[in-house]
């Protein structure tokens, strides 16, 4: 007989403590392992509702840190992009009635994903960030961007010899401190090479010049953006655009009293199939009770909002799916004998936990040798282990050294 639990099973190498877009892109099939618990199913149903135009509003996802919000919305993104075969396979593994409703026939849904909003201050940077993200998604999918985006229009305008002379005079004069002494050619080079927050910051500086000098051709407000989005949808014969913006909480903190542009953009859902799907943590508590501005914003999203939570029984399913048995026939035989003994010793505890966590006996047996009581307490244990529920995944699989004595350390040693 072998004497270490590690000899019998391992942790799935594709089991990641934290899921983000990079992890999913580098492991293209990992989204298929996301278990559709009841709060994720609500998100799917909300998505079906807006895509079918039964509700002409956007979607708001809220939840505590570590509850899997990012993984949930990225799995939704993959489901919307997946082939009918992959979608069917996902729902065959996790039975549900939503697979066909998510599919849209000939028309394509353009999914857009953006992460982080701490650099978004005011309508100009919000508008530019949305347009830049949509344009990037269009190019990735080989679609028509319809007309020059704001960045390209700015480059074209500055490149005109007369405009360049005027712009250089501004850069050498009152706006020299803002642009750090750069001239028009340097600004153009930066517009072409910058990405992400650096590009947004540069465009915000240019927009500041445009507003103060009344240069309308260098501006793009919410009305122009919504008109551009409608044109993109029409020219590309899209069923819809689903714009997923993860970690959106900071936008509300930064712009509590300047939300008019945001309201105008999310209001587009009432007249066109463009949907914002924002993901926040505790954003509901940013606004004072009875705040009229917040009431207007909330009214442009599905009510009630979709709160992603981590049910008690998810701990069992996550553990069971993470623990992969060794394929050697002799080792498997020894393990089956060991599991039979463990099953006999845990009948009473499994019965009590089944009643508490609403989980099947088969799933409880799949996590042995972890005791049923331990799994029930896992999310609380792991919160102590590293301060939040997200660390439940770290507790199961951590690669931060032996000083953190988590689950992998235990099966290596006992």
C-alpha positions, -999 to +999 in steps of 0.1 A: +000+000+000+011+035-007+014+059+023+008+094+010-025+108-004-004+124-032+004+089-044-033+083-052-044+116-067-032+151-078-046+185-082-058+192-117-030+212-134-057+234-151-072+243-117-064+280-111-068+298-078-079+330-096-094+333-130-089+363-153-090+369-190-053+360-194-058+326-177-088+319-199-071+330-231-040+309-223-062+279-214-090+281-239-110+252-226-109+261-189-142+280-190-159+247-196-151+237-160-170+266-144-199+251-125-231+269-132-244+274-097-277+291-092-264+327-091-246+321-124-278+306-139-296+339-130-269+358-149-275+335-179-313+340-177-308+378-174-286+376-205-312+357-225-338+382-214-320+412-227-307+395-259-343+385-268-353+422-261-378+411-235-360+436-212-344+465-229-319+473-202-284+465-192-270+440-166-253+447-133-233+420-116-224+426-079-207+404-053-181+401-025-144+396-033-136+360-040-171+349-051-160+342-087-176+373-105-148+376-130-148+339-138-186+340-142-186+369-167-157+355-186-175+321-189-206+340-201-184+357-227-171+323-239-206+308-241-217+337-263-188+332-286-187+294-286-198+271-313-232+254-310-213+221-303-192+236-274-223+253-260-243+220-261-214+201-245-212+226-216-249+223-209-249+185-213-223+183-186-242+208-164-279+203-174-299+234-180-325+247-205-306+278-216-282+265-242-305+271-273-317+305-260-281+318-258-276+310-295-287+336-321-286+319-355-271+338-384-265+371-365-234+374-344-231+389-309-200+410-305-186+405-270-163+432-256-143+428-223-126+455-203-110+454-168-105+482-144-120+517-142-098+537-118-084+559-145-118+569-158-126+605-148-154+623-166-174+616-198-146+621-222-124+592-209-155+570-204-166+576-240-131+570-254-125+538-234-158+523-246-151+532-282-115+520-281-126+487-266-154+481-292-130+490-320-104+465-307-131+438-306-143+446-341-107+444-355-102+410-337-133+397-354-125+411-388-155+435-387-161+469-401-153+498-377-178+519-398-159+551-395-126+565-381-125+562-343-117+592-322-080+584-320-077+581-357-096+614-362-073+632-338-042+619-356-056+629-390-066+664-377-032+670-361-013+658-392-029+686-413-001+712-417-022+742-406-036+723-376-002+710-366+012+746-365-017+757-343-014+726-321+023+731-317+018+767-306-006+754-279+019+727-268+047+752-266+026+777-247-001+772-221-003+734-224+035+727-222+033+715-185+004+691-193+022+674-222+057+676-207+072+696-235+061+671-263+054+685-298+027+675-322+048+647-338+056+632-304+019+633-295+010+615-327+037+589-321+023+583-286-013+581-299-001+553-322+019+534-296+001+539-263-025+514-251-048+510-221-047+536-193-017+555-209-038+561-241-068+571-221-047+596-201-032+611-233-067+614-249-080+631-218-053+658-221-062+663-258-099+665-249-091+691-223-074+713-250-104+707-273-129+717-247-110+749-237-103+759-273-137+749-286-122+724-311-153+703-317-136+679-342-114+666-313-143+658-290-166+628-288-194+630-263-220+603-253-244+612-281-217+608-307-207+575-292-242+561-291-247+571-328-214+554-337-225+522-318-258+521-336-239+524-370-215+496-360-245+473-352-262+481-384-232+479-407-221+445-393-256+430-390-250+423-353-276+407-331-261+427-302-230+441-286-224+428-250-199+451-233-185+435-202-167+459-179-152+441-149-140+460-118-162+490-125-166+500-088-139+527-090-158+545-118-186+553-094-162+564-067-145+588-091-176+601-108-204+601-082-217+636-093-210+634-130-229+604-143-249+620-171-228+606-199-229+571-184-267+573-180-269+583-217-248+554-228-266+527-208-299+542-219-290+531-255-302+496-245-338+509-247-336+517-284-307+495-297-292+460-288-262+474-269-258+462-234-234+472-207-226+444-182-208+460-153-192+441-125-188+458-091-179+450-055-201+467-029-210+496-052-245+498-038-232+512-006-213+541-023-245+560-028-264+575+001-299+560+008-326+576-013-301+591-038-321+601-068-291+599-092-285+563-081-322+555-086-320+567-122-289+546-129-303+515-112-335+518-133-314+512-165-304+477-153-323+445-147-340+445-113-330+428-091-293+431-100-274+398-104-256+391-071-229+364-076-224+344-044-205+313-035-230+287-021-218+263+006-221+234-018-197+250-043-168+241-020-176+204-025-179+207-062-147+227-066-128+202-045-142+172-063-134+186-098-099+196-087-089+162-073-078+140-103-072+103-096-040+086-108-045+065-139-023+036-130-047+006-126-030-008-095-030+026-078-067+031-087-075-003-072-058+005-040-075+039-039-110+023-044-103+000-014-092+031+007-123+051-003-146+022+006-132+023+041-135+061+043-171+059+030-180+035+058-165+058+084-183+089+072-219+078+067-232+098+096-214+130+089-223+128+052-259+125+060-258+156+082-239+176+056-262+166+028-291+181+047-272+213+054-255+219+020-281+204-003-255+182-021-256+146-033-239+118-015-219+111-047-204+145-046-195+141-009-178+108-017-158+125-045-140+148-021-127+120+003-103+119+020-114+154+029-139+150+057-175+163+050-174+187+080-141+201+067-155+208+033-185+225+048-163+248+067-138+253+039-147+287+028-146+299+064-113+282+070-098+297+039-110+332+048-089+329+079-061+314+058-058+345+036-085+371+045-112+364+019-133+337+002-111+339-029-084+322-009-105+290-008-090+284-042-055+293-030-060+269+000-068+241-025-039+249-048-012+273-039+023+276-054+037+301-029+060+278-010+059+254+019+055+281+045+018+282+034+005+248+046-026+244+024-042+214+009-014+205-015+012+206+013-010+183+033-014+156+006+024+158+000+032+151+036+003+129+050 
